[in-house]
Amino acid sequence: MELNRPSVIVALLTPFEENGGLDEAALAAHVDYLVSAGVDGVMPCGTTGEGPLLSDDEITEVVRATSTAAAGRVPVLAHVGRPGTRSTLALARHAVEDGADAVSAVVPYYYPADGDQIRRHYAALVEELTGTPVYGYTIPERTHNELDPGLLGGLIADGLAGLKDSTKSIGRHREYAAAARDAGGSFDLLMGSASLVLEAVRAGAAGAVLAVANSHPELCADLVRACREGRGEDAERLQAELAAVEREINRDGTIPGLKRRVADRLRERGAASYGTELRAPLGPAGRRTALRPGA
């Protein structure tokens, strides 16, 4: 997977049935909606997909179902990150076997990890997954481990294909962009914050991985299209609209707010129902969360 233009990848939600299992029909309907809206790829099992709360078998199930639903129409960038290298590698192998076009792994978390440890972690993934692009994902608010811009050049030299930047800092993003330019070659730097997409693309980003694209894929696609075509005034307007949508969703709680809105979108399209269940402890164990359409 290689992004040669500004692109939007959806940080895909995971729909659950009332019994807590994966709702494959809802997932397929959602992916169909996203593809028809013009997104450039999907990333299952990341932060928005409640990936840290899923078992390894569930991660495999979700990636397989997403690859089947996408059916080659858009790339699937499967998030497989776990705290340990060995468990991350095992999930990555399964993801590739089940149709993922590329894999992403968050910076190792729980235990403190220095630059050498982080570099060894990604180098092991790149070496093991020959021929499959490996992407990093930095979200220090959750991992409490930083990916220093000075380390990025080494990771690129080792073969890292790209990086999702969820630091929420345009200053740090510019540092990543400069490190990627200095390293040369092809590298997909992706912005993870909807409010910073336009600034990131102007700084050299290949696009964005966005949670808000689950419910507003057309708006996200229109923004990156305006970026591609150099329509600065349109891009500014669309960026302001997207930032306002993101703030509204965040006020509701990002994942529940998105699930409720996706349920509404799919209902409008006459598609399968989309449950608003959340995996415990985000939602009560063994029953539906108290979310109502329009609440």
Buried (B, 14 or more C-beta within 10 A) or exposed (E): BEBEEBBBBBBBBBBBBEEBEBBBBBBBBBBBBBBEBBBBBBBBBBBBBBBBBBEEEBBBBBBBBBBBBBEEBBBBBBBBBBBEBEEBBBBBBBBBEBBBBBBBBBBBBEEEBEBEEBBEBBBBBBEBBEEBBBBBBBBBEBBEBBBBBEBBBBBBEBBBBBBBBBBBBBEBBBBBBBBBEEBEEEBBBBBBBBBBBBBBBBBBBBBBBBBBBBBBBBBBBBBBBBBBEEBEEBBEBBBEBBBEBBEEBBEBBBBBBBBBBBBBBBEEEEBBBBBBBBBEEEBEEEEBBEBEEEE
